[in-house]
Amino acid sequence: MENLHQYAVSLEFTLRKIFECDRGGLGGLIDADAIEGGSMFTLIVSALSQKYIGSYNIKSIDTFIDNNFDIEGKGFREIGEERIIKVIEEFEKLYKSLG
């Protein structure tokens, strides 16, 4: 059986750095349990919203959102390991590219 929680923990640490907060920041959403339970997409979009300026950034973020909107509100078991990895990798790559 896959250990999906490891991806939530990794994403929690990434988001804590971005938001400069501790576990449970942003109203309790920046927490591996919450991320695994269904807040991954919301948190990723929240992080990307900080960079939502300039035509390149806006287009890139909108494309990411359009391509992944179907996971909104879904827990990790529903999304599946392969897709979780793909979304997190795409998010991290995009976030870094936005400067």
C-alpha positions in Angstrom: 0.0 0.0 0.0 1.3 3.4 -0.9 2.2 6.0 1.8 0.3 9.0 0.5 0.9 11.0 3.7 4.6 11.4 2.8 3.6 13.7 -0.1 1.3 15.8 2.2 4.2 16.2 4.7 6.6 17.3 1.9 4.0 19.8 0.5 3.3 21.1 4.1 7.0 21.9 4.5 7.1 23.6 1.1 4.1 25.7 1.9 5.4 26.6 5.3 8.4 28.1 3.6 6.3 30.0 1.1 3.9 31.4 3.7 6.6 31.8 6.4 4.4 30.1 8.9 4.3 27.1 11.3 2.2 24.0 11.0 -1.5 24.9 11.1 -1.0 28.3 9.4 -3.5 29.8 7.1 -6.4 28.9 9.4 -5.2 25.4 10.0 -4.9 24.5 6.3 -1.1 24.2 6.2 -1.1 20.9 7.8 -0.3 17.5 6.3 -3.5 16.0 7.5 -5.6 18.8 6.0 -3.6 18.7 2.8 -4.2 14.9 2.4 -7.8 15.3 3.3 -8.6 17.7 0.5 -7.0 21.1 0.7 -4.0 20.5 -1.6 -5.4 22.4 -4.6 -6.7 25.3 -2.5 -3.3 25.8 -0.8 -1.4 25.5 -4.1 -3.6 28.1 -5.7 -3.2 30.3 -2.6 0.6 30.1 -2.9 0.5 30.9 -6.6 -1.8 33.8 -6.1 1.1 35.7 -4.5 2.8 35.7 -7.9 -0.4 36.5 -10.0 1.1 39.6 -11.6 2.4 40.1 -15.1 1.1 38.5 -18.3 3.5 35.5 -18.2 2.7 34.7 -14.6 -1.0 35.1 -15.1 -1.1 32.9 -18.1 1.1 30.2 -16.5 -0.9 30.2 -13.3 -4.3 30.1 -15.1 -3.1 27.2 -17.2 -2.0 25.3 -14.1 -5.4 25.9 -12.5 -7.3 24.9 -15.6 -5.3 21.7 -15.9 -5.8 20.7 -12.3 -9.1 22.1 -11.3 -10.6 18.6 -11.2 -8.7 17.8 -8.0 -10.3 20.7 -6.1 -11.6 19.4 -2.7 -10.5 15.8 -3.3 -8.5 13.8 -0.8 -5.3 12.0 -1.7 -6.9 8.6 -1.9 -9.3 9.9 -4.5 -6.6 11.7 -6.5 -4.1 8.8 -6.5 -0.4 8.7 -6.1 0.7 9.3 -9.7 -1.4 12.4 -10.0 -0.4 13.7 -6.6 3.3 13.5 -7.6 2.6 15.1 -10.9 0.7 18.1 -9.4 3.2 18.7 -6.7 6.1 18.6 -9.2 4.4 20.9 -11.6 3.5 23.3 -8.8 7.1 23.5 -7.4 8.5 24.0 -10.9 6.0 26.7 -11.8 6.4 28.5 -8.5 10.2 28.6 -9.0 9.8 29.9 -12.6 7.6 32.8 -11.5 10.4 34.6 -9.7 
